[in-house]
């Protein structure tokens, strides 16, 4: 019995020795920071045009490894959760953060901006468009209930052309 306790004590001490103590791994910083529409306007110069029936609105700034941050507004419209993103960019790029094997990809025009609707009918979907005037990339995404018409109409409801901003 004493021998067993002695072995257990020695093993415990060995594990507590400085070389055996596992140091905590440094945590990666979360790139998504809670924000407000005012802070996004002040820091990024971006204004969100949200529908009047938007509820449970949350704003975020997403720091990127390279380039400018992404401004994000997440809200519900009816039973649908919508993620709306805007990012200053030099060219068209997918900023949605949704990478699926899209079943349908359709070119669209949101106002005067070239874009694409990508979706899996009744499931996930995105509409992307790029405004060359201010150099802003836009994305609107839903996780369920997607149709091409719904995404296109939502993009046109949310988008205010830069030339029309006072």
C-alpha positions in Angstrom: 0.0 0.0 0.0 2.8 2.4 1.0 4.6 1.6 -2.2 1.5 2.3 -4.3 1.0 5.7 -2.6 4.7 6.5 -3.0 4.5 5.8 -6.8 1.3 7.9 -7.1 3.0 10.8 -5.2 6.1 10.6 -7.4 4.0 10.6 -10.6 2.0 13.6 -9.3 5.1 15.5 -8.5 6.7 14.7 -11.9 3.6 16.0 -13.7 3.7 19.2 -11.7 7.4 19.8 -12.5 7.9 22.9 -14.7 8.8 20.9 -17.8 5.6 18.8 -17.5 3.1 21.7 -17.0 1.3 22.3 -20.2 1.2 26.0 -21.0 -2.0 27.4 -22.3 -2.1 27.9 -26.0 -2.6 31.5 -27.0 -6.1 32.1 -28.2 -6.7 33.6 -31.6 -8.5 36.9 -31.4 -12.0 36.9 -32.6 -12.2 38.9 -35.8 -15.9 39.7 -35.3 -16.5 42.7 -33.0 -19.9 43.9 -31.9 -20.6 47.4 -33.2 -23.3 50.0 -33.9 -24.5 51.6 -37.1 -22.9 54.9 -35.9 -19.5 53.3 -35.3 -19.6 51.6 -38.7 -20.4 54.9 -40.4 -17.7 56.8 -38.4 -14.9 54.2 -38.9 -15.7 52.7 -42.3 -17.9 55.4 -43.9 -20.6 52.7 -44.6 -24.3 53.1 -44.0 -26.8 50.3 -43.9 -30.2 50.7 -45.4 -32.3 48.2 -43.5 -36.0 47.4 -44.2 -38.6 49.0 -41.8 -39.7 45.5 -40.6 -36.1 44.5 -39.7 -36.0 43.1 -36.1 -33.3 41.8 -33.8 -30.7 43.9 -35.6 -27.0 43.4 -34.6 -24.0 45.2 -36.2 -20.5 43.9 -36.4 -17.1 44.8 -37.8 -15.1 41.9 -39.1 -11.4 42.4 -39.2 -9.8 40.6 -42.1 -6.2 39.2 -42.3 -5.7 41.4 -45.4 -7.3 44.5 -46.5 -10.2 46.5 -45.2 -12.7 45.2 -42.6 -16.2 44.0 -43.4 -19.3 45.8 -42.1 -22.1 43.4 -41.2 -25.7 43.8 -40.2 -27.6 40.7 -39.1 -31.4 41.0 -38.7 -34.6 39.0 -39.0 -37.3 39.8 -41.5 -40.4 37.8 -40.7 -39.0 34.3 -39.9 -35.9 34.8 -42.1 -32.5 35.7 -40.6 -30.6 37.9 -43.1 -26.9 38.7 -43.1 -26.0 41.9 -45.0 -22.3 42.7 -45.5 -20.5 45.6 -47.2 -16.8 45.9 -47.7 -14.6 48.4 -49.6 -12.8 46.5 -52.4 -11.2 47.1 -55.7 -13.2 44.4 -57.5 -16.0 41.8 -57.3 -15.3 39.2 -54.6 -17.4 36.9 -52.5 -17.6 38.4 -49.0 -20.6 36.4 -47.8 -18.6 33.8 -45.9 -21.0 31.1 -47.3 -19.2 28.5 -49.4 -21.6 25.9 -50.6 -21.9 23.8 -53.8 -24.5 26.2 -55.3 -27.1 24.5 -57.4 -28.1 27.8 -59.2 -25.8 30.7 -60.1 -27.5 33.6 -62.1 -26.0 36.9 -63.2 -28.1 39.9 -62.0 -28.1 43.7 -62.0 -28.8 45.3 -58.7 -29.6 48.9 -59.8 -26.6 49.6 -62.0 -24.3 47.1 -60.3 -23.3 43.7 -61.8 -23.8 40.8 -59.5 -24.8 37.2 -59.0 -27.5 35.2 -57.2 -26.3 31.9 -55.9 -28.6 29.5 -54.1 -29.8 26.0 -53.3 -33.6 26.2 -53.7 -35.4 26.5 -50.3 -32.1 26.4 -48.4 -29.1 28.7 -48.4 -28.5 31.6 -50.8 -26.6 34.8 -51.4 -26.8 37.8 -53.7 -23.5 39.5 -54.4 -23.0 42.8 -56.2 -20.3 45.4 -56.7 -20.7 49.1 -56.9 -17.8 50.5 -58.9 -18.5 54.2 -58.0 -17.5 54.0 -54.4 -15.7 50.6 -54.7 -18.0 48.7 -52.4 -18.8 45.0 -52.5 -22.2 43.9 -51.1 -23.5 40.6 -50.0 -26.9 39.5 -48.6 -27.3 36.0 -47.4 -29.9 33.7 -45.9 -29.4 30.2 -44.3 -32.9 28.8 -45.3 -35.8 29.5 -47.6 -33.7 30.9 -50.4 -35.1 31.5 -53.9 -33.6 33.5 -56.7 -36.4 36.0 -56.7 -36.3 36.4 -52.9 -32.6 37.1 -52.9 -32.8 39.5 -55.8 -35.7 41.4 -54.3 -34.0 41.6 -50.9 -30.8 43.0 -52.5 -32.8 45.7 -54.4 -34.6 46.6 -51.2 -31.4 47.0 -49.2 -29.2 48.7 -51.7 -29.0 52.5 -52.0 -26.8 53.5 -54.9 -23.8 55.6 -53.8 -24.8 58.3 -56.3 -28.2 58.6 -54.4 -26.6 58.9 -50.9 -27.0 62.5 -49.7 
